[in-house]
Amino acid sequence: MPNRVTRTEAPTPPVTLREGRGSLRAGFSPRQSSRALLRQHCRLVDETLRTLWRASPGADGGVAEAEALTLVAVGGYGRGTLFPGSDIDLLILTPATLTAAQKNFVEGFLTGLWDLQMQVGHSVRGIEACLEEARQDLGIATTLLESRYLAGSRMLLRQLDDALRDTPPWSPPLFFAAKLAELENRHARGSDTAFHLEPDLKEGPGALRDIHHLQWLAASVFKEGSLRRLRDAQIITHEEYRQLLRAQALLSRLRIALHYATGRQEDRLRLHLQIPLAQQLGYTDRPGRSAVEQLMQKLYRAFADILRVSAIAQENIAQRLAATSPVTDPRVALPMPALQRDDPRLCRHVLALFRRLAEDPRRRTLDAHTQRQIHALRSALHPGDLDRDPVAQGMFLAILAQPEGAYRSLRLMQQCGILARLLPVFGRITGRIQHDLFHVYTIDQHTLFLLHNLGQLWTHEAPQMPVADIAWAHVEKPELLVLAGLFHDIGKGRGGDHSKIGAQEARRFARRLRLPPRDAELIVWLVEQHLQMSSVSQRRDLEDPQVIRDFADLVQDERRLAHLLLLTVADMRATNPELWSDWKALLLSTLYRATASALQRTERQIQDLPQIVADKQKSVLREITPLDQARARKLWQRLSGPYFLRYSESELLWHCQEILAHKGRKTLVAVRPHAPEGSEILIYGADRPGLFQQITGALDRHSLNIVDARIDTSEDGRAIDTFLVIDNSHAFAHSAQAHADLGTELCAVIEGEAISTPRFGPRHRDPRHRFFANIPAEIRVDNRALPRYTLLEIRAADQLGLLYRVGEALCALQLHIYGAKVSTFGERVEDTFFILNERERKLTEAQVTALTQTLNDILNGKAA
């Protein structure tokens, strides 16, 4: 029976691990070499582990047991560089059969690690077990490529290394293919872009893991896992090698600072940490460029360098392996003959290459030699080269005429440094961050994603949206739409209205390309008005004919309307893909169809409001019995015309059927599913001051997000309110019991038997939301925007109880809500209310001032 391990005090190295780490942290500075600190940290841990290994308790002859086993550093720790918060990965290599004493020794060593509170991942295996596990698991095979001796038997580790070299678990071609698939999956989790506002310094595209990926490929193919080996094998050039080292140094220094700032292994550079880390790393504000902008733009350039050089290296390795195996990079690359710097037609030749890439869907990239050559020639290209060469201009327009291929070509043009050379204004937004509540990408990446979305709409790969297909029928020259997308945000970061600045830049570029005036005017108009369709659809009453007429007056014809719809959809989906919803698509579709109908009618054909109301009533009456028809007319006599304008015929029929069937009960609450998502709630009961906030409080307690609200009051004091709600878990829409529970609570609230108070505080608890939570709410009260109502708009960080507070303020000022639209963009909400005063009129100037001040006090923390 083996002896039990006797617990002893953990050995104390000459300098304790905690003291050593504290000393390294205290000495960290922006000017310090990140590589030096990482190696110092690694040596500190090495010494701690070796001390513990030598002193670990076990059976008699513990020293002999220590020499019979091998302690091996693997993974990131095996590379000899260790970040402050990173885990320590260890392999304890054993003989084929472990003795009882050796088992005791291992248990004692692991107990010592626990006592020292070290974050260690470990495995205990023999050589054959290592090889077998590596054959089955790509991750283990990768980990073993970075093994490093720490203590014990050197012979065991040499035997493992020899076995891995002589009979690798994965042949180089198979390893290459598997690691490439792994990399692409990892990049896909990061939306295939490095240019997030909160980038991941380790796992994101272009981050440190991509450098590790190259080192693993080098270890598999060349038996030495280093960037230097790739340079020596002419896989990358000396300059590309230096670019990788510079990028690695920046990312490493920033990751060290991030670990120290958070006190843990945190690899995502959160917004609230970017400003202090920029200052800590020595960046200072300059005119027109803040310290954090300088840091982030330098970081994004580092990502871009890693992505570009990695793509070149991977293709060169694939070509090296192709001679021995067909298992290589599946992407189809496009080669091209050598280009000359002094060629007067260089611009034309380069654009001809990217045109071929755009027009051939089989081509996904350029071959490594061509990418390297174009990047080296980028300084030889100038905007004037495009201006002076009509053939080059035609090439550029031909690229844009392929909405799906344009994204592929323009993205690679940007990666090679060509796009900013020919279009300097695009260079001004490259890597520029947007510290707002809803964008999640840099401006340039958002723009490229917009172009990608246009391509998906063009090829019908985007989520089903029938009106998009209708709109494409009006697009004769898709290159004009792509150009508008390219310029729509190009004016950001300069101060002033970016839409107007972008329109001016678009006009200049249209002149450079010698576009016909009609085409140029469409592009300029689209850039200047690119926010209007999303704004109207989400912040105006689309059942109001005047809203549709005003929007029709803005767009003027179906050609503009179609282009604006497609640009708007692509833009909204590129802002933050998680925020696009079927509800937003429905609003845009509704606005598009209504506006198209208005544009197809002449002024004489446009119905007046009484006729619209009469037609809707007739449509409803046809669907109900003669007895109910009389009762419906009696109900409608107490309702105003605007009520009928706010709802479609099907909605009016639902209201009528529910109210007529309601009979003697005091309060009606009806719930039905609402296509394409969410639930529609009808409330019919006695109206009273403060009812809106009581209803919103009840809905909030049921975790229902309001996206639309329409409020009407009959002449006999009955409220007819509808709320469109979405439950992010989608459970409410499918639960009859949840509907019943909500109905019971709402009835009690409306009848005054209960008071509904919501939860208050931030809706989200993630760091990004906390970063924006202190941004003051924007409050706008406008008497001119709508013909009948005063418009109240609130933009603020999303928070629980927001609608309740707004309703409370309006009630206190004796103001009435007649409709509301609530739009959520990630951490930001844009709430729109249609309101009147106690005399059923628009607010007076004094009331506008009082409302603005009251809401500012409540929402911006100034209320007592």
N, C-alpha and C positions, 0 to 999 in steps of 0.2 A: 504494500500500500504506500503510495507516495507521501512524502512528508508534506504537511501543510505549510503554506507560506506564512511566515511570521511578519506582521506589519511592523515596520520601523519608521522612524522619522525620515522624511525625504531628504536626500543629501543636499547640502547647500554648496553650489559652485562658488568659486572665488568671488564672482560678482553675481548676485541673484538675478534671475530673469527679469523680475519686475524692475529692479534698479537699473539694469542695463537698458531695458526698453525706455524707461523714463529718461535716462541720459541721452539716448538717441533722439527722442522726441524733443527734448529741450534744446538740442543742438541743431535741429532741422531748420534750414533757412532756404529762401528762394535761390540763393547762389550755390547751394550745395549740390553736388552731383547725386542724382537720384540713384544711379547705379552703385555708388559708393555706400549710400545708406542701406540699400537693399542687401548688399553683400555683408555689411556690418551686422545687420539684423540677423541675417542667415548664420553668420559665424557665432553670434551670441547664442542662438538656439542650438547650433551644432555642439558648442561646448557644454551647454546645459544637458543635452541628451547623452553626450559621451560620459559626462560625470555621473549621470544617473545610471547609465549602462554598466559602468565599472563598479558602482556601489550597490547595484540591485541585490536584494536578498534572494537566497535560493538554498539549495542543498549544499552540503559540504563540497568544496571545490568549485565555488561560484565563479572564480576567475576562469577555470577551465570551461565551464558552461558558456561564459561570455565569448570565449574564443572559438567555440564550436558553432556559434550562430553568427548571423550577419545583420547588422542594423543598416538599412538602406533608406536614403531619402528619395522619394519619387514625386512625380507630378511637378507642380510649380516649385515646390521646395527643392526638388531634385535638380532644378536648373541652377540652383545656387543663388537665387534672389528671392527674398521673402518680404512681402508687404506687411505693414504693421498689423492689419486685421485679418490676414489670410490664415487659412487652416494649414496645419502641418501634416503632410501625408507621409506615412512611413510603411515600409515593408520589412518584416522580420523574416529573413530567409533562413530556412532550416534544412537539416539533412532529411533524407527520405523518411526516416523514422525518428521520432522524438523520444528521448528517454524521459523518465519521470522527473529527473533533476532539471532537464532542459525545460520541461513544461512549467515547473515551479519558478525557474528563472524568468521565463517570459511573463508569467503572472505577476511576479514581483516587480518587473520593469513597468508593466502597464499600470500597476497600482501606484507606483511612484509618479507616473505621468498624471494620474488622477489627483494625487495629493498636491502636485504643483499647479493644478487647474489649467493645464495646457490643452488647447483645442486641437486634438490630434485625431486624424483618421488613419487607421492601421489595418494591416492584414498580416496573417502569419501563414506562410506557405513554403513548401519545398519547391525545388526547381521544376520538376515535372508538373506539379500543380500550377505553377506560374504559367508555364507554356500552354497547358490545356485551357486555363482560364483566358489567356490572351487569344487563343484561337477562337474562342466563343464570344469574346467581348472586345469590341474595337476600343472602348475606353481604357480597358486594362492594358491592351497592346500598346496604346499611346503612352500610358503612364510609365510603362517599363522602358520606353525609349529615353526617359530622362532620369534613370536611376543613378544615384551617387552614393559612394561608400561613406559610412559614418563610423562604424565600429564593428569589432568582431572579426570573423574570418573573411579575409580578402579572397581566398580561393573560391568560396561558394559564389561570390558575386562574379568572379571571372568566368566560372563555369556557366552561370546564367547568361552572361554577356556573349560568350562563345556560342551558346545554343541559339540565342536570338539572332546572332549574325549568320550562323551556318544554315539554320532552318527557320527563317522568320515566320511567325504565326500568320502574317498576311504578306503576300508577295507585294513588291512595290507598286505594280499596276493596280492590284485590288485595293491596297491601302489608299492609293491616290484617289480612286473612284469613290471609296467609302468616305474619306475625309472631305472630298468635295461636296458630296451629298449632305454631309453633316454641316458643313459651312453654309450651304445654301439654305438649309432648314433654320439654322441659327439666324441668318440674315433675314429670312422671312418673318421670324418672330419679332424682329426689329423693324418691320415694314419695309425692308430692303433699302433702308436709308440710314446714314450716320447722322443726318442733320435734324435730330430731335432737339427741342428746346431743353430737354433734360436727358442728355445722352448718357449711355452706359459705357463707361471707360474700359470695361473688361470684355463684355460679351457682345456689344453692339457692332454693326457693320463698320469696318475700318478701325476698330479698337484693338486693344492689346492681344485679344485672342486671335486676331487675324495674323499677327506677327508670330504667335506661337504656332499657328497652323503652318506657316512657311517653315518654321524650325522643325516641325514634325515631318514634313515632306522631305526636308533635307536629310534628316536622320534616317528615314526609310530608304531613300534613293542613294544617298552618298555616304551613309554611315557616320555622319557627323551633323548633329542638330544645331547648326548655327547659320546666321545670315552671312557670315564671312565665307562659309563654304559655298553658298549660292553665288556669291560674287566670284569666288575663285573658279567655279565651274561655268562662269559666264551665263548663268541663268538670269542674273541682274547685273547692271553696269555698276561701276564704282560710284557714280553719282546717285543712282537709285539706292544703292547700299547706304550712302550717307543720308539720303532723305528718310529712309526707314529708321536709321539710328536717331535722327533728330526728332522724328515723330514719336518714337518709342520713349525718348527722354522726356518729352513734354507730357505725354500721357502718364508716364510713371511718376513724375514729380507731382502732377495734379492728383493722381490716385493716392499717393502717400499723404498729401495734405488733406484729402477727403477722409481717409481712414482716421487720421489724427483728429479732424474736426468733429467727426461723429462718434469716435471711440469704438468703432466696430468695422466689420467688413462691409462697407457701403460703397457700391461701385456706380450708382446712378448719381449724376451731378445735378442735384435738385436746385430749383430756382432760388430758394432762400439761402443757399450756400454759395451761389456763384459770385455775388458781390464781395463778401468777406474773403473768399479764397483768391479772387483776383487781386485784392489789396495785399493779402499775405504773400502772394507770389511776386509782388513787386510792380504790378501794373498801376498806373495812375491815370486819372482823367485828363483828357486832352480836348481842345476845342473840336466839337463835333463828334468826338468818339470817347465814350466812357471807358473806364478801366475794364468793366465786365465785357463790353463789346470787343475790346481789343483781345482779351483772353479767349472769348468764344470764337472769334473769327480765326485766331491762330489755331485753336483746337480743331475747328472744322477743316482748315487747310491740312492739318496733320491727318485727320481721317481720310481726306481725299487722296493724299499722297499714299497712304497705306493701301487704300482700295485700288488705286491705279497700278502701283508697283506689284501688288499681290496678283492682280489679274495677268500682268505680263509674266510674272514668275511662274504662275500656274500653267499658262499655255506653253511656256518653254519647257517646263518639266513634262507636260503631256506629250510634246513632240519628242522629247528624249525617250519617253517610255513607249511611244507608238511603234518604234522599230522592233520591240520585243513582244508587244501585246496590243490587241485592239481595245482593251479596257482603258479608255482615256477620257478626256473632257468631252462630253457629248455636245457642247455648244459648237455651232457652225461659225467659223471666223472668216472674215473677208480680208484677203491679202491685197496688196497694191504694190506696183513697182516703186522704186526709189524716187523720192521727191527732192528737189534741189532748192536751197534757200534763195538763190538769186533768180529763180524762174519768174518772169513777169506774170505768168499765168498760174502762180502757185495757189492763189485763192480759189480760182476756178477748179483746179485739180483736186484740192482738198474737199470742196463742196460737192464735186462729182462723186467722190468716194462716199460721203455721207448720204448723198442722194441714193446711191445703190443700196446702201444699208437700209434706208427708209422704205424703199420700194420692194424689197425682197423680204417677205416675212420669215424666210428660212434663216436669214442672217441675223444673228443676235449680237454680234460684237465684231471688232476688228482684230486681226491677228496681232500678236505681241510686237512684232517688228514694226508694223505700221503705227500702232499706238505710241510706241517709243519715239518713232520718227516724227510723228505729228506734234507730240508734246515738245520735242526739241526744236521744232520749227515755229512754234507758236509766236515767238517774238518777231518773226519775219512777216507776220500778217498784220494789216492795219485796216481800220474802218474804210479808208479811202480806196482800198483794193476792191471792196464790194461796190462802192459808189461808182467807180469808173468802168466797171466791167458788166455790161448788160447780160452776158452769158452767165456770169457768176450770180447775178441777181435772179436769173431764171432758175438756176440750180437751187438757190435758197428757197424760192417759192415752191419749187417742186418737192423739196423736203417737207415743207409745211402742208402741202396738198395731200399728204398721207397721214391723217390724224393718228393712226395707230403707230406708224413707223416714225412719225415726227418725234414722239417722246423718246424712242430708242436712240435716234440720231442726235437729238439735242442734248440728251443726258450724257452721251459719250463725248459730244463736242465740249460740253462743260468740263467733263472729267479730264480731257486733254488740254484744256485751257484755251480752246478756240472760240467758244461762244462769247466770252468776255472781250476777246480781241476784236471781233467783228461788231459786237454790240456792247460798247463800253458801259452803257447804262445798266446792263444786266450784271456787269462786274460790281456795280455799286451795291447791289442787293445780295451778292453772293456771301453766304455765311452770316447775313444780318439777322439778328434775333428779334423776335416780337414778344415782348413781355406783356402779354395780355391774357385775358381769361379763357380764350378758346382756341387760339392757334397752338399747334403742337410741333410745328416744323419751322425751320428758317424760311425766309421769304423766297429764296431761290428754289428750295426744295418743294415748298408749297406750290410754286408756279409749275414746276416740272410734274408734280403729281396731278395738277389740274389738266395738263396736256395728256397725261396718261389716262385720266378719266374721260376726256374727250374721245380718245382712241377706243376705249371700251364702249362708249355710247355708239360710236361709229360702227363697231363690229358686233354690237348687240351682246357684249359680254357683261355689261353692267346690269344691276338688278332691274327686273322688268319695270318699264315705265312707258306705257303705250304712247303718251304724248311726245316723248322724245323721238320716236319713229316718225310721227307726223311732222315734227319740227325739221327733221333732217331732209324731208322732201322739199323744204324751202331753201336749203343750203346748196347753192350752185358752186361756190368756191370755198371748200373747207379751209383753205389756207388763210382766208380772212378771219375765220373764227379762231384758228390756232394763233394767229398773230395777236388778236385781241387778248387771248389767254396769256400770251407771252408778256404783254405789256400791262395787264390789268393791275398789278401791284408794284410796278416798277418805280412808282413815285413815292413809295414808303421810305421813311427815314429822313426826309428832307424838310419836314415841317410843312404845315398847310394841308390842303385837301389832296390826298394822294391820288384820287380819281382824276382830278383836274390836271395835276402834274403829269400823271401817266398819259392822259389824253394828248397833252402837248408833245410828249416824247413820241407817242405813236404817230402823230401827224408828221413829225420830222422824219421818222423812219420810213413812213409811207412815201414821202418825197424822195428819200434816198433810193427806194426801190422803184420809183417812177410808176406808182400804182395809179390807175384811173381814178378821177375825183370821186365817183360814186362809191368805189370800193374803199378808198381812203376814209371817206366820211362815215361809212359803216363801222370801220375799225375804231375810229376816234369816238364815235357815239357809244359803242359797246364798252370801251374802257371807262368813259366818263360816267356811264349809267350802270356799271356792272353790279352795284349793290341794290339797285332799286327793286328788282323783282323779288328778291328774298325779303326785303324790308316790307313791301306791300303785302306779300302773301302771309307773313307771320305777324304783322302789326296793324292790319286794317281789316275792316268788316267786309269780307268778300261777297256778302249777300246784299250790300248796298250798291245799287246801280251807279251812284255817283262815283264811288271808288273805282269801278270798272271803267267808266267813261274817262275819268281823269288819267288812268293808266293807259287807256287806248290813245288818248291825246298825246301822251308822252312817247309811245312807241311808233305811232303814226301808220305803220303798215305791218303786214304779216311777216315780211322778210326780217325786219328788225326784231319782231316778237320771237320768231323761231330761233334766231341767233342768240338772243338774250336768254331764252330758256335754257338752251344747251350750255351756255357759258355759266349760268347760275348754278345749274345742277353740278357741273364739274367742279366749280369753285367751292360750293358748300361741302361736297364730299372730300375735297382735298384739304379743307381746313382742319378737320379732325374726323376721320372716318367713323369713329364711335358715336358721333353726334348725329349722323345722318339717319333718318328714320322714315318709315312709310308715311307717318303723319306729315312730315315736311314735304315729301313727294306729292301727297294728296293736295296740300295747299297750293303748291306750284302748278299742279295739273289743273286744279279748279280755276286759278287765276288765268292760266294760259287759255283754257277753253272759253271762259267767259269773255276774255279780251278779244280772242279771235272772232267770236260771234259778234261782238260790238263793232269790230273793224269791218265785218262783212255787211253791216246794215248801214243804210243812209240815215241822215238825221230824221227824215219823215217816217222812217220805219221804226225808230226807237220808241218804245211804248212809254207812256207817262206812268207815274207811280200808281194811280188808281186802277189803271188797266192791268198792271202787273199783279196787284193784289187780287183783283177779280178773277184773273186767269188761274191763279194758284188756288183760290177757294173753289172754283169750279172743278179743278182736278181732284181735290180732296173729296168733294161731295159725290163725285162719281163712284167712289170706292166704299161708301157707307150706305146704310139702309135709309129709306125715306123718313122713318121716325127719327133716326139720329141726325138726318140732315137739318130738320127743324131745330133740334137742340144745338147743333153746331152753329147755325146762324145766330142763335141767341147768345151763345158763348162768344162768338166773334164780334158781336156788337159792342162788347166791353173792351175790345183790344184795338190798339192803334195800328195804323198802317205799317210803321217800322217793324213791328213784330213779324208780319208776314214777309217782309223783305229779308229778314235775317235767316230764314229757314227755307229749305227746299220743300217741294211738294211731299216727298216721302217723310220728311221730318214733321211737317204740319199734320200729316195723316196720323203718325204715331202719337203726337200730342193729343189730337182730337179723340182718338180711340181710347187712350188711357184716361183722359179726364172725364169723358162721357161714361166710361165704365166705373169710374171712381164712386159715384153716387154720394152717399151720406157721410163718408169718412172725412174727418177734418183736414188731414194732410195726405198728399199723394207723393210717394217716392217710387219711381220706376227706373229700372236699369236694363240696358240691352247692350250687346256687343256692338262695337263701332268699327267698321272696316276702314282702313286695313289693320288698325291696331287700337287697343284700348277699349274703354266702356263709356257709354253715354248715359248720364243720369238726368232724369226729368224730375223737377221738384215743383209741386203745385200746392200752395197753401197761403195762409194769411201773411201779408207783407208787414214788416215792421222795421224801424230803424235798427241798424246793426246786424241785420240778418245775414248779409254777405260774409262778414268775418266769422260769424258763428258757423256757417256752413263750411267755410274754408278750414276752420279749426277742426271740425269733425273729419273732413276728408284727409287732412294732414295726419291726424291720429291713426288713420287706417293706412298710412304710408302711400297715399294716392297722389300722384303729381298732376296738377291741373294744367292742361295745355290750351283749353279754350273755355270761355264762359260767356253766356248770353243771358241777360237779365231783363225781364219785362214785368210790368205791373198793370193789371187790368183796372178799369174805372171803378170797380167795386172793391179794390184793395187786395186783390189776390196776386201773389207772385207766381210767375211762370219762368223758372230759371232752368237752364240746362248747363251741365258741366261735362266736358270731355276729359276723362282722366286716364292716366296710364300707370299701371303698376309694373315696375321694372322686373319684378319676379314673374309677371304674367299669371299669377295665381288668382287674383281677384276676378279677372274676366271670365274665369271658368268655374267659379265657386258660387253656387246658389245660396249657400249658407252665409257667405261673406256679403252677398247682396242683401240678404234679409237682415243681417246684423246692422249694416250701414243704414238701411231704411228705417229700422227701429230707432236708431240714434238720431237720424236727421229729423224724423217726425217729432221726437221729443224736443229737439232744439228749436224747430220752427214754431211749435205750439207753446214755447216758453217754459216747458217743464224741465229743461236742463240747459246748462250753460256750457258751451263747447270752447275749451281753451287749448290751443295747440302746444306742441313742444316748441321751444325756442333754442336758437343757437345754430352753429354751422351744420349744414346738411352733410358735408363731407369732412373727413378727418385726415385726409392724406396731406403730405407736406405741400403739394402744389396749391391746394385750396387755401391752406393757412397762409401761403405767400401772398395770395390775392385778397384775403379776407379784410385787410385793412384799407384797401382802395376805396375811397369815398363813393357812395352811390351817386349816380347822375339822375337828376330829376328835371323833366321838361314838361311844362304845361303850355299847350298851344291852342288858341282859339280859332286859328285860321286854317288848320289842316283839314278839318272835316266840316261839311256843310251844316250838320245838325248838332253835333256834340263838341264839347271841349275834349281835347286829346291829352291824356296824361301818360307819359312814358317814363319808366323807371329802369335803369340799368344798374345792376348791383351784383355782388357776389351772392351765389345761391345760399339761402339760409332757411332754416325751418321757421315757420310763422311769419314769413315776409308778407304774404297776401293778407293775413289776419291783421297785421299792423297797418297796412295801407287801408283796409276796410274800416278799421277803428278810427283812423285819422279822418277819413271822408265822413263817417257818421258824426263825429264830433263837430265837423264844420257844416253839417246838414246838407251834404252833397250826395248825389245818388249815382250809383254805377248802373249803366245800361248794357254794358258788354265788356269783355276782357279777353285778351289773348296773352298767353304765357308761353314764352319760348325759352328753352334751356340750352345753353351752349357750354357743356362741360361744367365749369365752376361758375359760369356767369348766367344770369337770367336777364331777359328783356321782357318786361311786363307792360302791356298796353291796356289802358282803360278808356272807355267812352263814358263821359260823365256830364251831368247837368246839375244845376243848383236847385234850391227848394222851390223855385218858381217854374221849374221845367224849362229853363233857358240855359244858354251858355254862361259860364262863370264871368262875373264882373272882374275888372282889373284888381280890385281890392281882394276878391276871393282867390284870384290866381296867386297873388302875393302871399296871402295867408296859407294857402295850401302848400306852396313851394317851401315856405319856412317851416311849417309843421312837419312835413315829410323829411326835410333835411335834418331837423332836430331828432326825429325818431330813428331814421335809417343810418344817420352818421354819428349817432351816439351823443347828441347834445341835449337830449331831453332829460329833464330832471328825474 
